[in-house]
Amino acid sequence: MTTLLVHNADCVATFDDQRRELRGASVLVDGHRIAAIGPAADLPAEADEVIDARGHLVMPGMVNTHHHMTQSLTRAIPATQDAELFGWLRGLYPIWAGLTPEMVQVSTQVAMAELLLSGCTTSSDHLYIYPNGINLEDSIEAAQRIGMRFTASRGSMSLGESQGGLPPDGVVEKEDAILAETQRLIERWHDRAHGAMVNVAVAPCSPFSVSRDLMRESARLARAYKVRLHTHLAENDHDIAYTREKFGCTPAEYAQDLGWLGDDVWHAHCVKLDAPGIGLFARTHTGVAHCPCSNMRLASGIAPLRQMLDAGVPVGLGVDGSASNDGAHMVGEARQALLLARVRRSLDAPAIGPDGRWDFGCDHGPAEMTARNVLEVATRGGAQVLGRSDIGHLAPGMCADLAMFDLRTLAFAGGAVHDPVASLLMCASPQAAYTVVNGQVVVREGRLATVELEPLVERHNRLAVELAEAAR
C-alpha cells in the first residue's frame, strides 16, 4: 500500500468525537485509511507522496446526501426558472424523457467534478427516470472513472398521470420490473466493506409518483438486503396538500404507515415537517437530507434545521438536483444552510413581544446556529444519514477522505487569520485546493486530477443543447 502525508497544515479540523482543531499538524495516510494525526514534529516527514499543507485548512471530505446529477443538463431552462416544484417538474419531465446513457454518464461526471472541486468526497444520487436504455450502472461507472465515493440510489416512478400521479405515463415503469432491477443492482454493486466506494439504496421517487404497494415492497426489499431507503418527503405546501387529499394524513404519518421510518431511512427536504413529524423522526432515528438552495430556488420554504437537530433527528446536507439549485458547490450549500437557519430562527422567535414592544430578553440569535454546527452537518451528519461509520470525521482507522482549502487566497483574506474553520463559511465560498478520496488525490492544486475537465464540459454542453432541442 502507498502512503500519503498531508504535512504541517495551519489547521486540521478533525470533527472527531473530541472536535479537535490542531495547529501545525499532519495527517498520515496508509492505503485508504488514516494512520495517524498529530503535531507535524511527531509524525514522519516522508511518505510515498507528501502534500505541503502549510497555509491550508484540512478537514473531512463533505458528504452530499441528495442529488439528481442528470439535471445538470437542464439548468436554467427558461420555462422553469420561476416555477414552484410541481410546475417545475411538469416542465422538465418531457425534456428528461429524451435522456440517453451517454447523457447520464457525462452529466454524472460534471456534477461530481463540481462536488469534488468544492471539497465533497462522498455523494448520493437519486436517479429515478430510465428512458432509452438508461441504467443505474451508467452513473456507477461514471463515479468510478472520476474517483468519487458513491451511494447510487435506484429511484423509480410507477404512477403516471392516467393513474393520478404527477409524471407523464411515458416516463414511468412497471413495478415488478423496478423491484427486479433494484434487486439485481444491490446484488451486483452494493459493497459492505470498510471504505466501500459504491453503495446502492432503494429509492422510489415520491408519494406522488409511486403507489403505496411499491413503497411497501421497496421497504421489504431494502430490509431483506440490509440497504438504505430514500425518497422525497414534505417538500412544499403542494406536497402536503397532495398527501392529505390522497392519503388523509401528513407526510410523516404516511411514511410511518408505509414502514418508511427508521435508522435505515433518509428523506429529502422535509421543509414542511411539523412538530409531531420531527418527534416521530427523532424517536425512530430517521434521517433528513437538508437542501437549502433548492428549497429557496423553488420557494418551497425554510426547513426547520435547528428544531430537527435539537430533537435528535440525523441531518445531512444535500445540493439537490442541479436544475433546482443550479449548482453543486458544497461549501456554498453549507454557507446557505448557516444563513437560512438563522433567518428561520428569527422568524420562529421574533424579538417583539405580544404587547408589540421589543423583547430584549429573547433567547434566540445567530449563535444558535454556528459555522461549526453546519460543517458538522455537512460531514458527520451526512455520514450518519448515509449509514457510513467509516467517513465523516478524521481519526486513525477512518477512510482517508480529506478536503484542503488554501487560507492564503482572496476568499479567506482577513478571516482565516482569526478563525480558519469558521471563515470557510463566513467568507466567500472557495474551491478546494486538494481533495483526497479513499487515499487518492482527485483534486490537486485546484485542478481535477482524474478526468480532463475542459473536454468534459464541452461535451456536456453539446448534449444539453441536443436534449433541449429534442423536446421542442
C-alpha positions in Angstrom: 0.0 0.0 0.0 1.1 3.5 -0.7 1.4 6.2 1.9 0.4 9.9 1.7 1.5 12.6 4.1 -0.5 15.9 4.4 2.2 17.8 6.1 2.2 20.7 8.6 -1.2 22.2 8.0 -2.1 25.5 9.6 -5.3 23.8 10.9 -6.6 20.3 10.9 -10.3 20.4 11.9 -11.0 16.7 12.6 -14.7 16.9 13.6 -13.9 13.7 15.6 -15.5 12.8 18.9 -13.4 15.4 20.7 -13.9 18.0 17.9 -10.2 18.7 17.9 -8.7 21.5 15.9 -5.0 21.1 15.6 -2.5 23.8 14.5 0.7 22.9 12.7 -0.5 19.3 12.4 -0.1 16.5 9.8 -2.2 13.6 8.6 -0.6 10.3 7.6 -2.5 8.1 5.3 -1.7 4.4 4.7 -3.6 2.9 1.8 -7.2 4.0 2.1 -7.1 4.7 5.9 -5.8 7.4 8.1 -2.9 6.0 10.1 -2.1 9.0 12.3 -3.0 12.6 13.0 -0.9 14.9 15.2 1.8 17.6 15.5 3.9 17.7 12.4 7.1 17.1 14.5 5.6 13.8 15.9 4.9 12.2 12.5 7.3 11.0 9.8 8.4 13.7 7.4 8.5 11.3 4.4 5.9 9.2 2.5 5.3 8.0 -1.0 3.6 11.3 -1.6 3.9 14.5 0.5 1.5 17.4 0.2 2.8 20.6 1.7 -0.2 21.8 3.7 1.3 25.0 5.1 -1.2 27.7 4.8 -4.1 25.3 4.5 -7.2 24.2 6.4 -7.6 20.4 6.4 -11.0 18.9 7.2 -13.0 15.8 6.5 -14.4 15.5 3.0 -18.0 16.7 2.9 -20.9 14.3 2.3 -23.7 15.2 -0.2 -26.9 13.3 0.8 -29.2 14.2 -2.1 -28.7 15.0 -5.8 -30.1 14.4 -9.2 -27.0 14.6 -11.3 -28.6 14.3 -14.8 -30.3 17.6 -14.1 -27.0 19.5 -14.7 -28.1 19.2 -18.4 -31.2 21.2 -17.8 -30.0 24.1 -15.7 -31.7 27.5 -16.0 -34.3 26.3 -18.6 -36.2 29.5 -19.2 -39.7 27.9 -18.8 -38.8 26.6 -15.3 -36.8 29.4 -13.9 -39.8 30.9 -11.9 -41.8 27.7 -11.3 -42.6 26.1 -8.0 -42.0 22.3 -7.5 -44.9 20.7 -9.3 -44.9 23.2 -12.2 -41.1 22.8 -12.4 -41.4 19.0 -12.7 -44.1 19.2 -15.3 -41.9 21.5 -17.4 -38.9 19.1 -17.2 -40.4 15.6 -17.4 -40.8 15.9 -21.2 -37.2 17.0 -21.6 -35.8 14.3 -19.3 -37.7 11.7 -21.4 -35.0 12.2 -24.0 -32.1 11.3 -21.8 -29.6 8.7 -23.1 -27.0 6.6 -21.4 -24.3 8.9 -22.7 -26.1 11.9 -21.2 -26.3 10.2 -17.8 -22.6 9.3 -17.8 -21.4 12.7 -18.8 -23.8 14.7 -16.6 -22.8 12.5 -13.6 -19.2 13.3 -14.1 -19.9 17.0 -14.5 -21.9 17.0 -11.2 -19.2 15.0 -9.4 -16.5 17.3 -10.7 -18.3 20.2 -9.1 -18.6 18.4 -5.9 -15.0 17.2 -5.7 -13.7 20.7 -6.5 -15.7 22.1 -3.6 -14.3 19.6 -1.1 -17.1 16.9 -1.2 -15.8 13.3 -1.3 -19.0 11.2 -1.0 -22.2 11.8 -2.8 -25.6 10.1 -3.2 -27.5 10.4 -6.4 -31.3 9.8 -6.9 -31.8 8.7 -10.5 -35.5 7.9 -10.9 -36.1 8.2 -14.7 -34.9 5.5 -17.1 -35.8 6.1 -20.7 -33.9 5.0 -23.8 -31.9 2.2 -22.3 -30.6 4.1 -19.3 -29.4 2.1 -16.3 -28.1 3.0 -12.9 -24.8 1.4 -13.9 -24.3 4.4 -16.2 -23.9 6.5 -13.1 -21.9 4.0 -11.1 -19.3 3.6 -13.9 -19.0 7.4 -14.2 -18.3 7.6 -10.5 -15.7 5.0 -10.7 -13.9 6.9 -13.5 -13.9 10.2 -11.7 -13.0 8.7 -8.3 -15.9 9.7 -6.0 -17.3 7.7 -3.2 -20.9 7.0 -4.3 -24.3 6.0 -2.9 -26.3 5.1 -6.0 -30.0 5.4 -5.2 -32.1 3.3 -7.6 -35.1 5.6 -8.0 -38.4 4.9 -9.7 -41.7 6.3 -10.8 -44.6 3.9 -11.4 -47.7 6.2 -11.1 -48.4 8.1 -14.3 -50.9 10.9 -14.9 -53.6 8.4 -16.0 -53.4 6.8 -12.5 -53.5 10.1 -10.6 -49.7 10.6 -10.4 -47.7 13.6 -11.4 -45.3 12.3 -14.1 -46.4 11.6 -17.7 -47.3 7.9 -18.4 -44.3 7.7 -20.8 -41.7 8.0 -18.1 -43.0 5.5 -15.5 -42.0 1.8 -15.2 -43.8 -1.4 -14.2 -43.5 -2.1 -10.5 -42.3 -5.7 -10.8 -39.6 -4.6 -13.2 -38.5 -1.9 -10.8 -38.2 -4.3 -7.9 -36.4 -6.9 -10.0 -33.8 -4.4 -11.4 -33.3 -2.9 -7.9 -32.5 -6.4 -6.5 -30.1 -7.1 -9.4 -28.2 -3.8 -8.7 -27.9 -4.5 -5.0 -26.6 -8.0 -5.6 -24.1 -6.7 -8.2 -22.9 -3.4 -6.8 -23.6 -2.9 -3.1 -20.3 -3.2 -1.1 -20.4 -3.7 2.6 -16.7 -3.4 3.2 -14.9 -0.7 5.1 -14.1 2.0 2.6 -16.7 0.8 0.1 -16.7 3.1 -2.9 -20.2 2.0 -4.1 -23.4 1.5 -2.0 -26.8 1.0 -3.5 -30.0 2.4 -1.9 -33.7 1.7 -2.7 -35.4 5.0 -3.7 -38.9 5.3 -5.1 -39.2 8.9 -6.1 -42.0 10.4 -4.1 -45.6 9.8 -2.7 -47.0 11.5 -5.9 -45.1 9.3 -8.4 -45.3 5.7 -7.0 -48.0 3.6 -5.4 -48.4 2.5 -1.8 -47.6 -1.0 -2.8 -44.3 0.0 -4.4 -43.3 1.9 -1.3 -44.1 -1.0 0.9 -42.4 -3.6 -1.3 -39.4 -1.4 -1.7 -39.0 -1.3 2.1 -39.3 -5.0 2.3 -36.6 -5.5 -0.4 -34.2 -3.0 1.2 -34.5 -4.6 4.6 -34.1 -8.1 3.2 -30.7 -6.9 1.8 -29.9 -4.5 4.7 -29.5 -1.5 2.4 -30.9 2.0 2.9 -34.2 3.6 1.8 -34.6 7.1 0.3 -37.3 9.3 -1.1 -38.7 12.9 -1.2 -41.0 14.0 1.6 -42.8 17.1 2.8 -41.1 19.3 0.3 -43.6 22.2 0.0 -47.2 23.1 0.6 -48.5 21.3 -2.5 -46.8 18.2 -1.3 -48.6 18.4 2.0 -51.9 19.1 0.3 -51.5 16.1 -2.1 -50.7 13.8 0.8 -53.6 14.9 2.8 -56.0 14.7 -0.1 -54.9 11.3 -1.4 -54.0 9.6 1.9 -55.7 11.5 4.6 -52.7 12.2 6.7 -49.4 14.2 7.0 -46.4 13.1 5.1 -44.7 11.8 8.3 -47.8 9.8 9.1 -47.8 8.4 5.6 -44.2 7.4 5.9 -44.9 5.7 9.2 -47.9 3.8 7.7 -45.6 2.5 4.9 -42.8 1.4 7.1 -40.6 4.2 5.9 -39.2 5.3 9.3 -36.1 4.0 10.9 -32.3 4.4 11.1 -32.1 2.9 7.6 -34.2 5.6 6.0 -33.5 9.2 4.9 -35.9 11.6 3.3 -35.0 14.6 1.2 -36.2 18.1 2.1 -38.7 17.8 4.9 -39.3 21.5 4.6 -42.8 21.2 6.0 -42.1 18.6 8.7 -44.3 19.7 11.6 -43.5 19.3 15.3 -45.2 15.8 15.6 -43.3 14.8 12.5 -40.0 16.0 13.9 -40.7 14.0 17.1 -41.5 10.9 15.1 -38.3 11.2 13.0 -36.3 11.7 16.2 -37.7 8.7 18.0 -37.1 6.5 15.0 -33.7 8.0 14.1 -35.0 8.7 10.6 -32.6 10.9 8.6 -33.1 14.0 6.6 -31.2 15.5 3.6 -31.4 19.3 4.0 -31.3 21.1 0.7 -31.4 24.9 1.4 -30.5 26.2 -2.0 -33.1 24.1 -3.9 -35.7 25.0 -1.2 -35.1 28.7 -1.8 -34.9 28.4 -5.6 -38.4 26.7 -5.8 -39.8 28.9 -3.0 -40.6 25.7 -1.1 -39.8 27.2 2.3 -37.2 27.0 5.1 -36.7 23.6 6.7 -36.7 23.5 10.5 -33.0 22.6 10.7 -32.3 23.8 14.3 -35.5 22.1 15.6 -34.6 18.9 13.9 -31.1 18.9 15.3 -32.2 19.8 18.8 -34.7 16.9 18.7 -32.0 14.5 17.7 -33.0 13.9 14.0 -30.0 12.8 11.9 -29.5 15.6 9.3 -27.1 15.8 6.4 -26.7 18.4 3.7 -27.8 18.0 0.0 -27.2 20.1 -3.0 -30.3 18.5 -4.7 -30.8 18.4 -8.5 -28.6 20.8 -10.4 -31.7 22.1 -12.2 -33.2 23.3 -8.9 -30.1 24.8 -7.3 -28.5 25.3 -10.0 -25.1 24.1 -8.8 -23.3 21.6 -6.7 -20.9 23.6 -4.5 -20.8 22.0 -1.1 -19.2 24.9 0.7 -21.7 27.3 -0.8 -24.5 24.9 0.2 -23.2 24.8 3.8 -23.0 28.6 3.9 -26.6 28.9 2.7 -27.6 26.4 5.4 -26.0 28.5 8.0 -27.6 31.7 6.9 -31.0 30.3 6.2 -31.1 28.6 9.7 -30.5 32.0 11.3 -33.3 33.5 9.2 -35.7 30.7 10.2 -34.8 31.1 13.8 -35.6 34.8 13.7 -39.0 34.1 12.2 -39.8 31.5 14.7 -38.9 33.6 17.7 -39.2 37.3 16.8 -37.7 39.9 19.2 -41.1 41.7 19.5 -43.3 40.6 22.4 -47.0 40.0 22.2 -47.6 43.6 23.5 -45.8 45.0 20.5 -42.7 46.0 22.4 -39.2 44.9 21.9 -38.3 41.7 23.9 -34.7 42.4 24.7 -34.6 39.2 26.8 -35.5 36.9 23.8 -33.4 33.7 23.8 -32.8 33.4 20.0 -29.9 34.7 18.0 -27.2 33.9 15.4 -25.2 31.8 17.9 -27.8 29.1 17.9 -26.5 28.0 14.5 -22.8 28.4 14.1 -20.4 27.6 11.2 -19.1 24.6 13.1 -22.7 23.3 13.6 -23.3 23.4 9.9 -19.9 21.9 9.0 -20.7 19.0 11.3 -24.0 18.5 9.4 -22.0 18.5 6.1 -19.5 15.9 7.4 -20.5 13.7 10.3 -24.2 14.4 9.8 -24.1 13.3 6.1 -22.1 10.2 7.0 -24.8 9.2 9.6 -27.6 9.8 7.2 -25.9 7.6 4.6 -25.3 4.9 7.2 -21.5 5.2 7.0 -19.4 4.8 10.1 -16.1 4.9 8.2 -16.3 8.5 6.8 -17.3 11.9 8.1 -14.5 12.7 10.5 -10.8 12.4 10.7 -9.3 9.8 13.1 -7.0 6.8 12.8 -8.8 4.0 11.1 -11.2 6.2 9.2 -11.3 6.4 5.5 -8.8 8.9 4.1 -11.3 11.4 2.7 -9.9 14.9 3.1 -10.6 18.4 1.8 -8.0 21.1 1.9 -8.5 24.8 1.4 -5.8 27.4 0.8 -6.2 30.0 3.6 -3.9 32.4 1.7 -6.4 33.1 -1.1 -8.6 36.1 -1.6 -11.7 34.3 -0.3 -10.1 34.0 3.1 -8.4 37.4 3.3 -8.9 38.9 6.8 -10.9 35.9 8.0 -8.6 32.9 8.2 -6.1 34.8 10.4 -8.9 35.0 13.1 -10.7 31.7 12.7 -9.8 29.4 9.7 -12.7 27.0 10.4 -15.5 29.5 10.6 -14.1 31.6 7.8 -14.8 28.7 5.4 -18.5 29.6 5.7 -18.4 33.2 6.9 -16.3 34.4 4.0 -16.8 33.8 0.2 -17.2 30.2 -0.7 -13.8 28.9 -2.0 -12.9 25.9 -4.1 -10.8 23.2 -2.6 -7.1 23.2 -3.2 -6.9 19.4 -2.7 -9.5 16.7 -2.4 -8.5 13.2 -1.3 -10.9 10.3 -1.6 -10.0 6.9 -0.1 -6.4 7.9 0.0 -6.3 9.0 -3.7 -5.7 12.6 -4.7 -8.5 13.5 -7.1 -8.2 17.3 -6.9 -4.6 18.7 -7.0 -3.8 22.4 -6.7 -7.4 23.3 -7.6 -7.5 21.1 -10.7 -9.4 17.8 -11.2 -6.7 15.1 -11.4 -8.8 12.1 -12.7 -10.7 13.5 -15.7 -9.8 16.3 -18.2 -12.4 18.9 -17.3 -12.5 21.1 -20.4 -13.4 18.4 -22.9 -15.9 17.0 -20.4 -17.7 20.4 -20.1 -17.7 20.9 -23.9 -19.3 17.5 -24.4 -21.8 18.1 -21.6 -22.9 21.5 -23.1 -23.3 19.9 -26.6 -25.5 17.1 -25.0 -27.5 19.7 -23.1 -28.4 21.5 -26.3 -29.3 18.2 -28.0 -31.6 17.2 -25.1 -33.5 20.5 -25.1 -33.8 20.7 -28.9 -35.2 17.1 -29.0 -38.0 18.1 -26.7 -39.2 21.0 -28.8 
